[in-house]
Structures are given as structure tokens and as C-alpha cells.
């Protein structure tokens, strides 16, 4: 008892107790996080079994670039820890992953034969289990019919038009990158892109743009696709550059042909 009492009165005793308490809190937190991961993955994927299947698929198709534990490999692929199921679903459902070849950015392409909705869900569940992150949105979250297209147009012009063009036709960026066209994107993919920020795109979390505002932007994007071009050919809706180029080429060609025709007429006169 004398030793214990003396130890308790030692100047370093309080620091030892503090360190012990912090270590205990850390162990409890780690245990809770590990216990919650399967449930989190199950919520994202639909069932816990998807995590095991997803890991098997990951080791077969993704590990060579993203590392044995999805920690990433310098110069090849980034870490997937903490990116969430929504990022995986976006990248794989658009065909950007698995990547076909290295480059400034992965383009949209047809899905490989082995990729389907089930396998995407399973790999998404496995990645979700590694460290959380944004989950795949539910159908009601991305339903543009619940949004205001007018308000969505204002938000789109304020946040997206600089890269994606007013009609979502896309455009060139720096260093060989580009903002892709949104014409083929589903409402789910558009929502996932906003909450995950793929490639050169910034993240628009729910604090920056609320879920209701995201639905309004989706409503605007999907309605613009169906609009007809009252002026004639849309020319890809890229903007004044292509319109001016076509006007210049066609205009110069018409003037040249007119000059040739007038000259030829004059030569035929006796």
C-alpha cells in the first residue's frame, strides 16, 4: 500500500493515467469501428455477403493497380480507402474503371464483359467497408422530377457551366483533361459525381449544395437534353466557337463559289 500511495503521489502519475485513458479510449473506438464496418457495407451494398465477394473481385481485377489492401500504388492508381461506394459505382458504371490505359484522365467507355450491376455493387461494398465514404444514393435522392428545373438551371450556370457548358456538352480543360458530356450520364451518376468529385471535378457536398438543390440540377440537365434547337443544327451545343467556325467556313465557301460563278458568266459573253 505504501508503494502504491507513493506512486500515486509521483509527479508523473497524472500523465501515466492520462496516457492509459487515451489508450483505452482508442482501443474502444477501434473496436466499435471494426464492428460497424460490416453493417456500413451492408447498408451500401444490400447484404453483408457482398463484402466478401467484392474483395475476391477486387483481388482479381483491381489489386494490380490499387494495391493488395486498396492502399494505392504511386504512379499507377490512388488509394480507395475512404472514397466510398458512390465513387466506385460511378467509376465502374461509366466504364472509366477498370482503366484501359494510363492517361491524363479515364474516359467513359463501354463496360467490360465481366462487369455488371451485381459485381459493381459487390466491389462497392468492399471498398465501403475499408473506411466509409459517400454511399450510393437512393432512387428518391436522384429523382429529378422532385426538383425545380428553373432553380437547377441557376445552380448549374453558377457552378458547372465553366467546365461542362450550359447544356452539359462538356469542354476542354488543362493538361490534357476535359469535362465530359453529361448527355449519357444517368441521374445516379450525376449525383455521385457531385458528392465524390471524380478526376478534375470538385466535391459538392450537402453543405455546399443541398440534396434538394442537387435534384433540381438533375432536373435541369435531363430537361435540356430533350430540348430541340430552334435555330437549326445544334452543332454539338459546344458554343460560339463551333458556330463561328461553321459560319466562317460556310460563308467563305459561299462567297468563293459566288465569285467563281459570276466570273464564269462574264467570260461566256461575246
C-alpha positions as CSV (number, residue, x, y, z in Angstrom):
1,X,0.0,0.0,0.0
2,X,2.9,2.3,0.8
3,X,4.4,1.8,-2.7
4,X,1.0,2.4,-4.4
5,X,0.4,5.6,-2.3
6,X,3.9,6.8,-3.2
7,X,3.4,6.0,-6.8
8,X,0.1,7.9,-6.8
9,X,1.9,11.0,-5.4
10,X,4.6,10.8,-8.0
11,X,4.7,14.0,-10.3
12,X,4.4,11.7,-13.4
13,X,1.5,9.7,-12.2
14,X,-1.2,12.0,-13.6
15,X,0.5,11.8,-17.1
16,X,0.6,8.0,-16.9
17,X,-3.1,7.9,-16.0
18,X,-3.9,10.3,-18.9
19,X,-1.9,8.1,-21.4
20,X,-3.6,5.0,-20.1
21,X,-7.1,6.6,-20.5
22,X,-6.3,7.8,-24.1
23,X,-5.1,4.3,-25.0
24,X,-8.2,2.7,-23.6
25,X,-10.5,5.2,-25.5
26,X,-8.5,4.4,-28.7
27,X,-9.0,0.7,-28.3
28,X,-12.7,1.0,-27.6
29,X,-13.1,3.3,-30.6
30,X,-11.2,0.9,-32.9
31,X,-13.3,-2.0,-31.7
32,X,-16.5,-0.1,-32.4
33,X,-15.4,1.0,-35.9
34,X,-14.4,-2.6,-36.8
35,X,-17.7,-3.8,-35.5
36,X,-19.6,-1.2,-37.5
37,X,-17.9,-1.7,-40.9
38,X,-19.9,-4.8,-42.0
39,X,-23.1,-3.0,-41.2
40,X,-22.0,0.0,-43.1
41,X,-21.0,-2.1,-46.1
42,X,-24.3,-4.0,-45.9
43,X,-26.2,-0.7,-46.0
44,X,-24.3,0.3,-49.1
45,X,-24.5,-3.0,-50.9
46,X,-27.7,-4.6,-49.7
47,X,-26.2,-7.6,-47.9
48,X,-23.0,-8.5,-45.9
49,X,-22.0,-11.3,-48.3
50,X,-21.3,-8.7,-50.9
51,X,-18.2,-7.6,-49.0
52,X,-16.5,-11.0,-49.3
53,X,-17.5,-11.3,-52.9
54,X,-16.3,-7.8,-53.6
55,X,-12.9,-8.5,-52.0
56,X,-12.5,-11.5,-54.2
57,X,-13.3,-9.5,-57.4
58,X,-11.1,-6.7,-56.2
59,X,-8.1,-9.1,-55.8
60,X,-8.8,-10.4,-59.3
61,X,-9.3,-7.3,-61.3
62,X,-8.2,-4.2,-59.3
63,X,-5.4,-5.2,-56.9
64,X,-2.6,-4.9,-59.6
65,X,-3.2,-1.1,-59.7
66,X,-4.7,-0.2,-56.4
67,X,-2.6,-2.4,-54.2
68,X,-3.3,-5.5,-52.1
69,X,-5.3,-3.6,-49.5
70,X,-6.6,-0.8,-51.8
71,X,-3.9,1.5,-50.4
72,X,-2.9,2.6,-53.9
73,X,0.3,2.4,-55.8
74,X,2.4,5.5,-56.5
75,X,2.3,6.3,-60.2
76,X,-0.4,3.8,-61.0
77,X,-3.6,4.4,-59.0
78,X,-4.8,6.2,-55.9
79,X,-5.9,4.8,-52.6
80,X,-9.5,3.7,-52.3
81,X,-9.7,3.8,-48.5
82,X,-12.4,6.3,-47.6
83,X,-13.6,7.1,-51.1
84,X,-16.9,5.3,-50.5
85,X,-19.2,3.1,-52.6
86,X,-20.6,6.0,-54.6
87,X,-17.2,6.7,-56.1
88,X,-16.7,3.1,-57.1
89,X,-20.2,2.8,-58.6
90,X,-19.6,6.0,-60.6
91,X,-16.3,4.9,-62.0
92,X,-17.3,1.4,-62.8
93,X,-20.8,2.1,-64.1
94,X,-19.5,4.6,-66.6
95,X,-16.7,2.3,-67.8
96,X,-13.9,4.5,-66.5
97,X,-12.7,1.7,-64.3
98,X,-11.1,-0.7,-64.9
99,X,-8.9,1.7,-66.8
100,X,-7.8,0.6,-70.3
101,X,-4.6,2.6,-70.5
102,X,-2.8,5.3,-68.5
103,X,-3.5,8.9,-69.4
104,X,-4.5,12.4,-68.1
105,X,-7.9,11.1,-67.2
106,X,-10.0,7.9,-67.7
107,X,-12.6,8.3,-70.5
108,X,-16.1,6.9,-70.5
109,X,-16.3,3.7,-72.4
110,X,-18.4,0.5,-72.7
111,X,-18.4,-1.9,-69.8
112,X,-16.1,-4.9,-70.0
113,X,-17.9,-8.3,-70.3
114,X,-17.3,-9.3,-66.7
115,X,-18.8,-6.1,-65.3
116,X,-22.4,-5.9,-64.4
117,X,-24.6,-4.3,-61.7
118,X,-24.1,-7.2,-59.2
119,X,-20.3,-7.1,-59.4
120,X,-20.3,-3.3,-59.2
121,X,-22.4,-3.5,-56.1
122,X,-20.1,-6.1,-54.5
123,X,-16.9,-4.2,-55.2
124,X,-18.5,-1.0,-54.0
125,X,-19.5,-2.8,-50.7
126,X,-15.9,-4.0,-50.2
127,X,-14.5,-0.5,-50.7
128,X,-17.1,1.0,-48.4
129,X,-16.0,-1.5,-45.7
130,X,-12.5,-0.2,-45.8
131,X,-13.2,3.2,-44.4
132,X,-16.6,4.6,-45.1
133,X,-17.2,7.5,-47.5
134,X,-20.2,8.6,-49.6
135,X,-22.7,5.8,-50.3
136,X,-24.7,5.1,-53.5
137,X,-27.7,7.4,-53.3
138,X,-31.2,6.0,-53.1
139,X,-33.6,6.4,-56.0
140,X,-35.6,9.2,-54.4
141,X,-32.4,11.2,-53.8
142,X,-31.7,11.5,-57.5
143,X,-35.2,11.8,-58.9
144,X,-35.2,15.0,-61.0
145,X,-39.0,15.0,-61.0
146,X,-38.8,16.1,-57.4
147,X,-36.6,19.1,-58.2
148,X,-37.1,22.6,-59.7
149,X,-35.6,22.7,-63.1
150,X,-35.6,26.5,-63.1
151,X,-33.6,26.7,-59.8
152,X,-31.4,23.8,-61.0
153,X,-30.5,25.9,-64.1
154,X,-29.4,28.8,-61.9
155,X,-27.3,26.5,-59.8
156,X,-25.8,24.7,-62.9
157,X,-24.9,28.0,-64.5
158,X,-23.3,29.2,-61.3
159,X,-21.3,26.1,-60.5
160,X,-20.9,23.9,-63.6
161,X,-21.1,25.9,-66.8
162,X,-17.5,26.9,-66.7
163,X,-16.4,23.4,-67.5
164,X,-19.5,21.4,-68.7
165,X,-21.0,24.1,-71.0
166,X,-24.6,25.5,-70.5
167,X,-26.1,22.3,-72.0
168,X,-23.8,19.8,-70.3
169,X,-21.9,19.2,-73.6
170,X,-18.6,19.2,-71.9
171,X,-15.4,21.1,-72.8
172,X,-11.6,21.1,-72.7
173,X,-9.5,21.6,-69.5
174,X,-5.8,22.0,-68.9
175,X,-3.1,19.3,-69.0
176,X,-5.0,17.1,-71.5
177,X,-8.1,16.8,-69.3
178,X,-11.6,17.5,-70.2
179,X,-15.1,18.0,-68.6
180,X,-17.1,15.1,-70.1
181,X,-20.5,15.4,-71.7
182,X,-23.4,14.8,-69.4
183,X,-25.7,13.6,-72.2
184,X,-25.1,9.9,-71.4
185,X,-25.0,10.2,-67.6
186,X,-27.8,8.8,-65.5
187,X,-29.3,10.8,-62.6
188,X,-27.5,8.5,-60.2
189,X,-24.2,9.0,-61.9
190,X,-24.7,12.8,-61.9
191,X,-25.5,12.8,-58.2
192,X,-22.5,10.5,-57.5
193,X,-20.2,12.8,-59.4
194,X,-21.3,15.8,-57.3
195,X,-20.7,14.1,-54.0
196,X,-17.4,12.3,-54.9
197,X,-15.7,14.8,-57.2
198,X,-14.2,12.4,-59.8
199,X,-10.9,13.4,-61.5
200,X,-10.7,17.2,-62.1
201,X,-14.2,17.8,-60.7
202,X,-14.6,19.4,-57.2
203,X,-16.7,17.8,-54.5
204,X,-20.1,19.4,-53.9
205,X,-21.1,18.1,-50.5
206,X,-24.5,18.6,-48.9
207,X,-23.3,21.7,-47.1
208,X,-22.3,23.4,-50.4
209,X,-25.2,22.1,-52.5
210,X,-28.1,20.5,-50.6
211,X,-29.7,17.2,-51.8
212,X,-32.8,19.2,-52.9
213,X,-30.6,21.5,-55.0
214,X,-28.8,18.5,-56.5
215,X,-32.2,17.1,-57.6
216,X,-33.0,20.4,-59.1
217,X,-29.8,20.4,-61.1
218,X,-30.5,16.9,-62.3
219,X,-34.0,18.1,-63.4
220,X,-32.4,20.9,-65.4
221,X,-29.7,18.6,-67.0
222,X,-32.2,16.0,-68.1
223,X,-34.7,18.5,-69.4
224,X,-32.1,20.4,-71.5
225,X,-31.3,17.1,-73.3
226,X,-34.8,16.9,-74.6
227,X,-34.9,20.5,-75.9
228,X,-34.9,21.0,-79.6
229,X,-32.6,23.6,-81.3
230,X,-35.0,26.2,-82.8
231,X,-32.2,27.8,-84.8
232,X,-31.4,24.7,-86.8
233,X,-28.4,22.4,-86.2
234,X,-27.1,22.3,-82.6
235,X,-23.5,21.7,-83.7
236,X,-23.0,19.7,-80.6
237,X,-24.1,22.6,-78.4
238,X,-20.5,23.4,-77.8
239,X,-20.9,27.1,-78.1
240,X,-19.9,30.1,-80.2
241,X,-16.5,28.7,-81.3
242,X,-18.0,25.9,-83.4
243,X,-20.8,28.2,-84.6
244,X,-18.4,30.9,-85.6
245,X,-16.1,28.3,-87.3
246,X,-19.0,26.9,-89.3
247,X,-20.3,30.4,-90.2
248,X,-16.8,31.4,-91.4
249,X,-16.1,28.2,-93.4
250,X,-19.6,28.2,-95.0
251,X,-19.7,31.9,-95.5
252,X,-16.2,32.0,-97.2
253,X,-17.1,28.9,-99.3
254,X,-20.4,30.6,-100.5
255,X,-18.6,33.8,-101.4
256,X,-15.9,32.0,-103.3
257,X,-18.4,29.9,-105.2
258,X,-20.4,33.1,-106.0
259,X,-17.3,34.9,-107.3
260,X,-16.4,31.9,-109.5
261,X,-19.9,31.7,-110.9
262,X,-20.1,35.5,-111.6
263,X,-16.6,35.4,-113.3
264,X,-17.6,32.4,-115.4
265,X,-20.8,34.2,-116.6
266,X,-18.8,37.2,-117.7
267,X,-16.4,35.1,-119.7
268,X,-19.2,33.5,-121.6
269,X,-20.5,36.8,-123.0
270,X,-19.4,37.5,-126.7
